[in-house]
Amino acid sequence: MKKETLHEFDLAIYPIKLWIAVSKSKFEDILGDVSDFSNSSAAITETTYDKKTGKVGILIRFASKKDMTIKHITHEATHVAMDIFSYIEAKVDLEDQECFSYLCGYIADCCDKVRKGE
């Protein structure tokens, strides 16, 4: 059986980790408070924490590589960016969207690296 991989990304200026997996696993040995994966979902995003360090992070799980489409990656990246903005108590500003848009693009790029196996 193939070992499931949890990819970790440092979001540099944001005080939160990003984890991405192509798996329905809850990674219970590493992460806390992760929900079961619905069989009808292509991907799920949720806030969790590293059990070893207590560091808060956001986990994106894709059901399969074929579910890592532009549509699903964009959808999940937006959820993550909204959760990060909520965590740091920032607001999405419709007059100045650059910070939010950049963050969405960075998260989508992380997902794409996982998709490509980089």
C-alpha positions as CSV (number, residue, x, y, z in Angstrom):
1,M,0.0,0.0,0.0
2,K,1.3,3.5,-0.9
3,K,2.2,5.7,2.0
4,E,0.1,8.8,2.2
5,T,2.0,12.0,2.2
6,L,1.1,15.2,4.0
7,H,2.8,18.2,2.3
8,E,3.6,21.1,4.5
9,F,4.0,24.7,3.3
10,D,5.1,27.8,5.3
11,L,3.0,30.8,4.5
12,A,5.9,33.1,5.5
13,I,4.1,36.3,6.6
14,Y,1.0,34.5,7.9
15,P,1.2,32.8,11.4
16,I,-0.3,29.5,10.2
17,K,0.7,26.4,8.3
18,L,-0.8,24.9,5.2
19,W,-1.0,21.2,4.8
20,I,-2.1,19.5,1.5
21,A,-2.8,15.8,0.9
22,V,-4.2,13.7,-1.8
23,S,-5.8,11.4,0.7
24,K,-9.0,10.8,2.7
25,S,-6.8,10.1,5.7
26,K,-7.2,12.2,8.9
27,F,-3.4,12.0,9.6
28,E,-4.4,11.3,13.2
29,D,-0.8,10.7,14.2
30,I,0.2,14.2,13.1
31,L,-2.9,16.5,13.2
32,G,-5.7,17.0,15.7
33,D,-9.5,17.6,15.2
34,V,-9.7,16.5,11.6
35,S,-13.1,15.4,10.3
36,D,-14.0,12.3,8.3
37,F,-13.9,12.8,4.6
38,S,-17.3,12.6,2.9
39,N,-17.4,10.1,0.0
40,S,-19.3,12.7,-2.1
41,S,-16.6,15.3,-1.8
42,A,-13.7,16.0,-4.2
43,A,-11.9,18.0,-1.6
44,I,-12.3,19.4,1.9
45,T,-10.6,22.2,3.8
46,E,-10.5,22.6,7.5
47,T,-8.5,24.3,10.3
48,T,-6.5,22.0,12.5
49,Y,-3.3,21.9,14.5
50,D,0.0,20.0,14.6
51,K,-0.2,17.6,17.6
52,K,3.6,17.9,18.3
53,T,4.0,21.6,18.2
54,G,0.4,22.9,18.7
55,K,0.9,25.1,15.6
56,V,-2.4,26.0,13.9
57,G,-2.7,25.2,10.3
58,I,-5.2,24.6,7.5
59,L,-5.5,21.2,5.8
60,I,-6.7,20.7,2.3
61,R,-7.4,17.1,1.3
62,F,-8.2,16.1,-2.2
63,A,-9.9,12.7,-2.8
64,S,-7.6,11.9,-5.7
65,K,-5.2,13.4,-8.2
66,K,-8.0,13.5,-10.8
67,D,-9.9,15.7,-8.3
68,M,-7.1,18.3,-8.4
69,T,-8.7,20.3,-11.2
70,I,-8.3,24.1,-11.6
71,K,-11.9,24.4,-10.4
72,H,-11.4,22.4,-7.1
73,I,-7.9,24.0,-6.4
74,T,-9.3,27.5,-6.9
75,H,-12.3,26.7,-4.7
76,E,-10.2,25.2,-1.9
77,A,-7.6,28.0,-2.1
78,T,-10.3,30.6,-1.6
79,H,-11.6,28.7,1.5
80,V,-8.0,28.6,2.9
81,A,-7.5,32.3,2.2
82,M,-10.8,33.2,3.9
83,D,-9.9,31.1,6.9
84,I,-6.5,32.7,7.2
85,F,-8.0,36.2,7.0
86,S,-10.5,35.2,9.7
87,Y,-7.7,33.8,11.8
88,I,-5.6,37.0,11.6
89,E,-8.8,39.1,12.0
90,A,-8.4,40.7,8.6
91,K,-11.2,41.7,6.2
92,V,-11.4,41.1,2.5
93,D,-11.4,44.6,1.2
94,L,-13.3,45.0,-2.1
95,E,-11.4,48.3,-2.8
96,D,-8.0,46.7,-2.2
97,Q,-8.1,43.0,-3.2
98,E,-4.4,42.5,-3.8
99,C,-3.4,40.8,-0.5
100,F,-6.3,38.4,-0.7
101,S,-5.8,37.6,-4.4
102,Y,-2.1,37.1,-3.9
103,L,-2.7,34.7,-1.0
104,C,-5.3,32.7,-3.1
105,G,-2.7,32.4,-5.9
106,Y,0.0,31.3,-3.6
107,I,-2.2,28.6,-2.1
108,A,-3.3,27.4,-5.5
109,D,0.4,27.2,-6.5
110,C,1.1,25.0,-3.5
111,C,-1.8,22.7,-4.5
112,D,-0.4,22.6,-8.1
113,K,3.0,21.6,-6.8
114,V,1.4,18.7,-4.9
115,R,-0.6,17.8,-8.1
116,K,2.6,17.8,-10.1
117,G,4.6,15.8,-7.5
118,E,7.1,18.5,-6.9
